[in-house]
Amino acid sequence: MSASYDAAAVAALADQPVSWRDKALPPAFWGRTVAEVLAGKPRLSALPTPLLTLSAAGLRHNVETMARWCTEHGVEIAPHGKTTMAPTLWATQLEAGAWGMTFANVFQLGVARAFGVSRVMIANSVVSPLQLRWIADQLAADESFEVMVWADSVRTVEIMEAARSAYVGPDARQLDVLVEVGGAGGRTGARGAETALAVADAIAAAPTLRLAGVAGYEGAIAHSASESGLEHVRSYLRDLAAIHTRLQEDGRYDEGLVPVVSAGGSAYFEQVAKVLSPLAGTGARVVIRSGAYIAHDDGYYREISPLGAEPRTDGEGLQVAMHGWIRITSQPEPGLAIFDAGKRDLPFDEGMPMPQLLRPRAAGVAVRPVEGMTVTKMNDQHGFLTFGTDEVVIGDELRVGLSHPCTSFDKWGLIPVVDDPDADDPVVVDLIRTFF
């Protein structure tokens, strides 16, 4: 059963006015509500650069594609909401059947609760007593709210139990905790089966906690789709599965509990399904946590995602649903142009923006593909573009492909959604509010 959310709270975002705080919109729109702006059916040419846009068709395709993929592969999904921090997009994912939402910390959980998300996994340890008490208050105030956190050490369990036992009564709802399993060269997570089992024992022995399953993150185990990298991921996942099986066979889960076994970022979720989905047949709930799929990209995930570039496509492919728009502001040297977007506007950590289309501002001139242009460097508010036979002049506008959705959304508090990013002058059909 998928999680629920507060539809009225999400719908109310359309009633919020836009203002100078929203760099995606020009002064002509300030003071209007989102709904009033959209009623005028503005076109991309009415918006300033730099700009990040989303594709309505691409978002819809990707959500539907991933939901179908999960059904076909016998897993459920709790998309990582930190990718977008956009309740409107979370609602779309939940309506498509997502079992819940994943977040990285308690601040993000707070945003989710403000919009009524009913089932949340925090893919992290929570060791702040203040935050643990707030979670306890949320559990006490709403019986339908479900939350689970991770622990990778006995010390973490001791801190959680001490903070909760000093705050909640004996009849309080227990906090569900997953044993986080790590791997050599990875990030957090218990190293080795014996450590993981000791963490499980500590959780089970803590009166205010409940052992609810195992989890981990395979994305830090490898960084390529080479066969050796994939086997490294599979080996880690087999270890994670073995720890769950040991807990299950030893009767360490509460009777009647459906334990959660969770892994699966946006790069290797097909490996997760191959290794972990058989556990669903033994009574576990296998949950992947992919987040970047909703926007996909023209860089890292296009190359590494199983639903990205051929030949690794495992089912129907995802579509690129985010683009940047930049304007040439200077040509200080031959073959060099400076544009108006920098690190504070577009992602750069997994590769530079990639020039794709030229949009001359002359009336009646159609967009056209470009070749031979390369973004070589980005400052805070400027970018460097080299070009050859395909030339640009000051005032020209370019659409660029982007790499890494997780460092794209966070730079924009309001993101226009267009009907067709390939059109000469796309229509803005939505404005997505983010909360970072």
Sequence and secondary structure as in RCSB ss.txt:
>XXXX:A:sequence
MSASYDAAAVAALADQPVSWRDKALPPAFWGRTVAEVLAGKPRLSALPTPLLTLSAAGLRHNVETMARWCTEHGV
EIAPHGKTTMAPTLWATQLEAGAWGMTFANVFQLGVARAFGVSRVMIANSVVSPLQLRWIADQLAADESFEVMVW
ADSVRTVEIMEAARSAYVGPDARQLDVLVEVGGAGGRTGARGAETALAVADAIAAAPTLRLAGVAGYEGAIAHSA
SESGLEHVRSYLRDLAAIHTRLQEDGRYDEGLVPVVSAGGSAYFEQVAKVLSPLAGTGARVVIRSGAYIAHDDGY
YREISPLGAEPRTDGEGLQVAMHGWIRITSQPEPGLAIFDAGKRDLPFDEGMPMPQLLRPRAAGVAVRPVEGMTV
TKMNDQHGFLTFGTDEVVIGDELRVGLSHPCTSFDKWGLIPVVDDPDADDPVVVDLIRTFF
>XXXX:A:secstr
      HHHHHGGGGSB  TT TTS GGGTTSBHHHHHHT  BGGGS SSEEEEEHHHHHHHHHHHHHHHHHHT 
EE  BGGGT  HHHHHHHHHTT S EEESSHHHHHHHHHTT  EEEESS    HHHHHHHHHHHHH TT EEEEE
E SHHHHHHHHHHHHTTS TTS  EEEEEEB  TTSSSSB SHHHHHHHHHHHHH TTEEEEEEE  GGGT SS 
SHHHHHHHHHHHHHHHHHHHHHHHTT S TT   EEE   SSSHHHHHHHHGGGGGGT EEEE   GGGT  SSH
HHHHSTTSSTTS  SS     EEEEEEEEEEEETTEEEES  TTTS  TTS  EEEEEE  STT   EE  S EE
EEE SS EEEE SSS   TT EEEEE S GGGTGGG SEEEEES TTSSS BEEEEEE   
